[in-house]
């Protein structure tokens, strides 16, 4: 059984896959307490892997975003293999701090988006996504990734982020377009 905050269908609003229709499986629970987080990690309902699969099969998209909270705290081979058997493309959004679920995520997920926090153990990812808070950006040099995405914090420091990216062109701008568009 997994504790699920919500499952819904929308478009990916941030990062590399912005604009792609996706089914979001938002897991409850997180091992961190980030001040800028916009998710209530305590609410949710318990669902079996089959109930999760039955729910996502109701939507036409084949792209699933596993998000949270911290989804790797609950992910395992059984659920991920069920989803892959149905032809889903699996993208995870993780903070990279958990050993639990690490192997299953590496084995089954097609795209790993990591927003590293303190004690991040994941060093390899497809997409590095950083919320910019005027921090020392050299700490992110240790990660091996295809794309580096820099995101304003709650849409409040967009100009600052744009100026940083113009000076550091290895980064790309990631806006939370779902917030601009007022969609989930």
N, C-alpha and C positions, 0 to 999 in steps of 0.2 A: 504494500500500500504506500502511496505517495501523497504528501500533503500538497495540494494544488491551490494556489491563490486564485487563478482564473485561466481559462482557455478561451481565446477569442481570435477572430479573423480580421486582419487589417492589412496595412502596408508597412514594411520596415521603414521606420522614420529616421534612422541614424546609421552612420557607418558606411562601409563599402556597399552594402546591399540596399541603400536608401531607395525607396520607390518600388521595391519588389513585393508583390502580394505574398503574405505569409500568415501562417497559423502560429500564434504565440501560446506556448505553454509556460505560464509563469508559476514557478515553484515557490512555496512558502518557506521561510527560514533563511537565515544568513548568519555567517560566523563573524560578520563585521557590522559596524554601525556608522556608515558614512554620513556626514552631516548633510550632503546634497542629495541623498537618495530620495526618490519619489514613490517608493513602494512600501506598502504595509506588509511586513514579513510575518505577521502573527496570524492573520486571518487565512482561512482556507478550508477546504474539505478533503477528506481522505478519499482517494480514488485508486482502484486497481489498475494495473497496466492495461488490461483489456478495456476498462471504462475510458481510460485516456485515449486509447486507439480508436474506440468507437466514436468518441467525440470529435477527434481530428478528421475522421473519415467523412464527416458531414460537410466539410468545406472543400472547395474545388482546387485550392492551391496544393502544391507538392513541396513547398519550402516551409520548414518548421524552424522556429526560433525558440530554443530552450533557454529560458531566462529566469530571473528571480527578483529577489533573493539570490542565493547561490545554488544553481541547479545541480552542480556536481555533488552536493551533499546527499542527493537522493537518486542520482542516475546510476543505472546498472546495465549490464549486458542484456538482460531480459527485455526491458522496455525499449532500449535503443535498437535491438535486433528486430523486435516487432515492428517498429516504425520503418526501419530500412527494408524489411521484407515487403512492405506496402509501397515501396518506391519513393519514400520521402527523402528530400535533401535536408540534412540536419546541420543547423548552425547553433552553436552554443555561445552564450554571453556569460563569461566567468570572471571572477576576480583572481583566479589562478593560485589560490592559497591552500586548496584542499588536496590531500592525497587520496581521500575517499573519492571514488568515481574517476580518478585520473586515467587509469588504464582503459576503462570502458569508453570514456570520452575520446581518448586518442585512437582507439580501435574503430569506433563507429561514426564519429562526427565528421562531416565533410568540410566544415569551416569552423575554426576556433577564433572567436573574438575575445580577447583578454584585456580587461582593464586592471592592470596590476596594482595591487595595494601592498602594504608592508607584508613581508614574509611570503612573497609570491614565489612558488616553486616551479611554475610553468615558465620555461624560457623560450619555447618554440610555439609559435602561433601563426595563423594566417593574417590576422588583423590585430594590431595593437591600438587600443582606443583609450585616450587619456583625457580626463576632464582637466582643463587648464585652470590652475589656481595660482599662477605666477611662481610655480615651484621650480626647483633646479631640474631642468629637463635632461641633464646628462645621466641621471639615474636610469633612464630608459634605453640607454645604449647597450645594455647587457642582453636585450631581448632580440631574438631572431624572428623576423616577421616579413611578410610580403608587403604590407601596407601599414603606415603609421598615420593614425587619424587623431586629430586634436579637436576637442569639443569645448565650446564655451560652457561655463557653469550656469545652468538654468537660464540660458540666453541673456545673461547679464554682462558678460565681458567679451562680446563678439568682436568688437573692433580690436581689442588687445590681442585676441587669438589670430585674427587676420594679419596683423602686423608681425606677430611672431612667425607665422607660416611664410610670409613674404621674405623674411630674413633666413628662414630655415626650410628650404623647399622640399626636403625629404618628407615633410609632414603634409597631410591633406586636411582640409576643413570638414568636420562632421557637425552638422547642425541637427538639432532635435526637431526635424520638420513636422513630426506628428504634433508637437506642441504649437508650432506656428499655425498649423492647419486645424487645430482643436479636434484631433481624432486620437483614438487609442493607439 
